[in-house]
Amino acid sequence: MLNRKERNRVKIKKVSERNRLSVFKSNNHIYAQLIDDKNGKTIASSSSLEKSIKEKKLNRKEIAEIVGKEIAKKIISKGIDKVAFDRGKYKYHGLVKILADAARVEGLNF
């Protein structure tokens, strides 16, 4: 039996031809990256470890929102506006939902 992460990825890759916006969160940080599965390359990435975000003393929810907006700006500047959202092994709530909503507000479609 496949675990949640594997079920998610199989469905995303099978159904969608779009690039994949993958989210990972650790106990301290949150990361987002746009992955081109055909070429196996990362197109854009953003995380809470970036200097501009790390310098601000914010709580985790505010950081997730900023990371979502930053990754959306980077992706749109590359000329991509439609992506497939890959939440990985996480439920779609909390920090993952905040990041996704912030990316949608900036103009990403998924």
C-alpha positions in Angstrom: 0.0 0.0 0.0 1.3 3.5 -0.9 1.7 6.1 1.8 0.1 9.5 1.5 3.1 11.2 -0.2 3.4 8.5 -2.9 -0.4 8.5 -3.6 -0.3 12.3 -4.0 2.7 12.2 -6.4 1.3 9.4 -8.5 -2.0 11.2 -9.0 -0.3 14.5 -9.8 2.1 13.1 -12.3 -0.5 10.9 -14.0 -3.3 13.5 -14.3 -1.4 16.7 -14.9 1.1 17.8 -17.5 1.9 21.0 -15.4 5.0 21.7 -13.4 4.8 20.7 -9.8 4.8 23.2 -6.9 6.2 21.0 -4.0 6.0 22.0 -0.4 8.1 20.7 2.4 8.1 21.8 6.0 10.3 20.9 8.9 9.9 21.8 12.6 11.6 25.2 12.0 11.3 26.1 8.3 9.1 25.9 5.3 10.2 25.4 1.7 8.5 25.6 -1.7 9.9 24.7 -5.1 8.7 24.4 -8.7 9.8 21.2 -10.3 9.8 20.2 -14.0 9.3 16.5 -13.8 10.1 15.9 -17.5 13.6 17.2 -17.2 14.1 16.6 -13.4 15.0 20.2 -12.8 14.0 22.8 -10.2 12.8 25.9 -11.9 12.3 28.2 -8.9 12.5 27.9 -5.1 11.8 29.9 -2.0 12.1 29.1 1.7 12.1 30.7 5.1 15.9 30.5 5.1 16.3 33.3 2.6 18.0 36.3 4.0 15.2 38.8 3.3 12.6 36.6 5.1 14.9 35.4 8.0 15.8 38.9 9.0 12.2 39.8 9.8 11.1 38.5 13.2 7.8 36.9 12.2 5.7 34.0 13.4 5.4 30.8 11.3 2.0 31.7 9.7 3.4 35.1 8.5 6.5 33.4 7.2 4.4 30.8 5.3 2.4 33.6 3.7 5.6 35.4 2.6 7.2 32.3 1.2 4.0 31.6 -0.8 4.0 35.1 -2.3 7.7 35.0 -3.1 7.5 31.6 -4.9 4.5 32.9 -6.9 6.3 36.0 -8.0 9.4 33.9 -9.1 7.2 31.5 -11.0 5.2 34.2 -12.8 8.3 36.0 -13.7 9.4 32.9 -15.6 6.2 33.0 -17.6 4.4 30.1 -15.9 1.0 30.7 -14.3 -0.5 27.2 -14.1 1.1 24.6 -11.7 0.1 21.4 -9.9 0.2 21.8 -6.1 2.0 19.0 -4.4 1.4 19.1 -0.7 3.5 15.9 -0.2 2.8 14.1 3.0 1.0 17.0 4.7 -2.7 17.6 5.1 -4.0 20.7 3.3 -4.4 22.9 6.4 -2.3 25.1 8.6 0.9 26.4 7.1 0.5 24.5 3.8 -2.9 26.0 3.2 -1.6 29.5 4.1 1.2 29.1 1.6 -1.1 27.9 -1.1 -3.6 30.7 -0.6 -0.9 33.3 -0.7 0.4 31.9 -4.0 -3.1 32.0 -5.4 -3.5 35.6 -4.3 -0.4 36.5 -6.3 -1.8 35.0 -9.4 -0.9 31.3 -9.6 -3.5 28.9 -10.8 -3.8 25.4 -9.3 
